Amino acid sequence: MVQGPNKGHRYEDGIAQKLLERKIVVKQICPNHKYEKFSSVQEKCSSCNVDLQLTAGSGNQEDVIFRHEGKDFSLEIKNNPSDPDWGQCKLTPTPKNGKWVWDYSDKAKKTKSKLLEYYNQYEFNDGSKGLLEYLKNKNIIPNKHRIPNKELTFVMRKEDQKNFEDTKHKISTLSFAKFHEKKSDYVQVGRKGKTLNQKYGFYHINNDSANLGTEQFDAEFTLRFRAKTINTHFPICPKCSKECAPGTKPKCNSCKIEIPKDYSIGHKCPTCFKYEKKEKDKNEIIPYKKFNHRDDDYDFFVIILKPKIKKKSKFNIEKEEDQEFPPIHS
């Protein structure tokens, strides 16, 4: 579980700040008070007087909304091509006639229908036509959805992750375009490599809807099937001893109090110390005084990732020497 802003979030914030430096109007929000404002300078929330967020952070919303010639456009921001998630859809298994069949989540069906149409026509290496048929033919017998959640163990979770993992297939940039068809107009991709010497920049995803003169993002992606752990450590309320949802600022909904969270009061997880193989995972300090270890909070996903980008853009919000800032005018 990520604790606080990660590199991707910091990169998103940096890109949004560069837009403000150019006096470009962006959407700013206070998620706590559901307050929003469009402005070309940093604004504060009218209720809590805290700087408004310039980006959406983790979630299904577009990263940044910017205004160009009176119209609003959406921007997806990627720290670098190795960003772990270029689009994911949740999958759920169900037993049927002695076999396990798979289906997309209701949310994926509602919000990513065009992408699912693409997946359903894709021809896999084993001859299967369509993603769901491919999973059915693999004859995976999952632990989750077969065994009650409270009975799932560390070993069972790891077994599901090993059996479901699959990165054998390459797909075109059309999958990325379909994923963002209703979400984002443009994408900004940061540098790649240890020396950060590979530059990419600013592209349109489906159409250059703002008429900026951009090139279309073009890449080959890896299709990954993954059993993804959401959380494994759940804090215990010091007042009522109930298990609570983890998070940046976990709260007990019953007692209406914030649960203390700090590495100085935390300790190692006995279950992780016993079963994890990597030293950093075995010895990780969990930042709660009391917590439960759980192995049921994971789900199955299909993800597009690790694009091999075919061409550097002539535009870049980071304004490299041989690239121009996109001609955005608010």
BELZIHU-V392039 format. One line per field, one symbol per residue. ss: DSSP state (H for helix, E for strand, L for the rest). burial: 1 if it has 16 or more other ideal C-beta (glycine too) atoms within 10 Angstrom, else 0. A space follows every 50 residues. Layout:
ss: ???
burial: ???
This chain:
ss: LLLLLLHHHHHHHHHHHHHHHLLLLEEEEELLLLEEEEELLLLELLLLLL ELELLLLLLLLLLEEEEELLEEEEEEEELLLLLLLLLEEEEEEEEELLEE EEEELHHHHHHLHHHHHHHHHLELLLLLELHHHHHHHLLLLLLELLELHH HLLHHHHHHHHHHHLEEEEEEELHHHHHHLLLLLLEEEELLELLLLLELL EEEELLLLLLLLLLLELLEEEEEEEEEEELLLEEEELLLLLLELLLLLLL EELLLLEELLLLLLLLEELHHHHHHLLLHHHHLLEELLLLEEELLLLEEE EEEEEEEEELLLLLELLLLLLLLELLLLLL
burial: 00000001101111110011000111111100001000010010100000 01111100000111111100001111111110100111101110000001 01011001001100110110010100010011111101010111000000 01010111010001010010101011111100111111111100000011 11111100010101001110111111110001111110000001010001 01000000101000010010110011000000010111011001111111 111111101001101111010010110101
